[in-house]
Amino acid sequence: MPITVVGSIAYDTVKTPFGERQRMLGGAAVHFALAASFFDDVCVVGPVGEDFGEQQLDVMRRRGIDVDAVERIDGGRTFFWQGEYGWDLNTRETIDTQLGVFEGFQPKLTPAALASDVLFLANIQPDLQREVRAQLPDARFVALDSMNLWIDIARESLIAAIEEVDCLILNDAELRQLTGKPNLVSAAREILAWEPASSYRGPSVIVAKQGEYGAALITRESFFALPAYPLETVVDPTGAGDTFAGGLVGYIAAHPEEQLSEQLLRRAMAHATVLASFNVAEFGTERIERLEGREIVARIAELQAMTQFSGAPLALRG
Amino acid sequence: MPITVVGSIAYDTVKTPFGERQRMLGGAAVHFALAASFFDDVCVVGPVGEDFGEQQLDVMRRRGIDVDAVERIDGGRTFFWQGEYGWDLNTRETIDTQLGVFEGFQPKLTPAALASDVLFLANIQPDLQREVRAQLPDARFVALDSMNLWIDIARESLIAAIEEVDCLILNDAELRQLTGKPNLVSAAREILAWEPASSYRGPSVIVAKQGEYGAALITRESFFALPAYPLETVVDPTGAGDTFAGGLVGYIAAHPEEQLSEQLLRRAMAHATVLASFNVAEFGTERIERLEGREIVARIAELQAMTQFSGAPLALRG
């Protein structure tokens, strides 16, 4: 079933130990949409400036993505981010952020965007996330990403936004920061115990992104974790989290006949992990743009083989 | 087949957000031996001072551990470590280290220790590790742990020591530091490609300890990773790495009839992960001292359930 994503569409200038790129196509909504497009129809909602070209829109159109709700603001400039990564790519420094048209962004949903029944609220101001959420009250599955900035400056709004979605996707350090709990399990259990003030169901799925270590999935009943797909060379981690979310939400959207079962969520986590692994292998959207479905399928099988062990019984002493 | 471990026997004073303990029984050889004792006979080699009592030795004896090679140095003081952990237990500060009898330690192996065919060289000065290794030239399986200190001040000795063992167990940041490679896979591949100057086989198994994220196993042919067993409360991580090593090496020692197959190594990793999860649930050796084999077996089954996903085929777009 179609997916609507609301979030940033950006130009990124990135320097990593493996090279640099100027003003690449980027942004959370773009990375998410490219990944999710392997699974289902995707409609992108977000603003761009006059500097955003047909060439960039074509990258998305080639993957069948609906860009009618990409709003071009006259006289505006596209959101711009510049960053640099350290030698092991675990640290990153933001050198420049220019909000451009993102300042004062008011999401405008097209009829197609409103008709989706799966929604991803990428990392934007939480009150905006809530406004969009309110326009798709009957969505079957809604997921939300955020960041430390909003925990710092808009905590109450963010908590209200999280209470209105089914699935929270966050870095594990941010889960700790949000809850004040010292570890992942206790942080996730805390959020799963929140009782929404509104009529929404409240979050039932917590996904902790752990960067090079992989990701964990926590529900009220279970815990599941996957390592990142191992790569000898990670070229550019930019957009990995949104690509991950695109794989996860895309896989769930493509299975409307299934309940949100543990096994469905786990398979979605595996597809998310594999999509993210392709994303980081080259700069920006370069690798995902020419990714093929059969490559995803092959890597899913590899990931499965890497995480299995047999539980041969053993008589232990004492 | 019996296991010999050489390493520290210590008193630890530890403060964590959950409390503190004064002069608990600790040390790498102790944590290792207690964990490995669930699988096979263990012989501990290491020095203690006059302040070390029968009560501490009895903790090991009760688990059937051979303490005949624990050498009491007249007039000496037992190795002492004092540390404090931060709120999320990911940072730790060493407040005091007193080498005591560990200064000038020359390992003396009893006939029983020399007769083992599995050897664990816990984190001590790498030239000492090599001396012990040379006394068990025909050991079937030899594993080694080390730390950043030796990478900094005895790098050449450490590399020579690693070339003489089958299995290197190291924190993942230390694998990067040792090789200068920016990520785990490239670091492990580098070490696996070393060609020993000596007649030893050279390392064929690299285990990266990743703390709360779990651990990864890298051989020339394969990659395997396991998350840490999820706990709502981690009380004291001290000794987790050595307990992990005890589970890993112990499991391998208990299966002498099996070749060092991928499946054997993976099951060993699972047992290592589970042992470590019990260790961190209470202070020092408190939890492992009263651990029972059936608790390990039950948690292995849980860990297996937490890491499985089915690979339902999916027709992907593009």
Interface residues (C-beta under 8 A of the other chain):
Chain A: P17 S37 F38 F39 D40 R63 G64 W87 D88 L89 R176 P182 N183 L184 V185 S186 R189 Q210 E212 Y213 G214 A216 I218 S222 F223 F224 A225 L226 P227 P230 L231 E232 T233 V234 Y251 A254 Q263 R266 R267 M269 A270 H271 L291 E292 G293 R294 I296 V297 I300 A301 Q304 M306 T307 Q308 F309 S310 G311 A312 P313 L314 A315 L316 R317 G318
Chain B: P17 S37 F38 F39 D40 R63 G64 W87 D88 L89 R176 P182 N183 L184 V185 S186 R189 Q210 E212 Y213 G214 A216 I218 S222 F223 F224 A225 L226 P227 P230 L231 E232 T233 V234 Y251 A254 Q263 R266 R267 M269 A270 H271 L291 E292 G293 R294 I296 V297 I300 A301 Q304 M306 T307 Q308 F309 S310 G311 A312 P313 L314 A315 L316 R317 G318
